[in-house]
């Protein structure tokens, strides 16, 4: 078994779900500290929802990807921003 999969197993032998949150922001709009704060808040919020659903503490398995997009690289309500 692949080591990464082996490390991801619960005591029951089943793999943990690896939820991913993706956030897209305009390039250079947030500092590293601001990104760290939003990552922490999103992780906490998703973990709280998982615990309420009876999934337990999934914090170690939550991935948050912050992607910066170039000016004009995204749209809101069908209109390009930037």
Beta strands, then each sheet from edge to edge (+ up, - down):
strand 1: 20-26
strand 2: 63-69
strand 3: 74-76
strand 4: 79-81
sheet 1: 1+ 2+
sheet 2: 3+ 4-
end
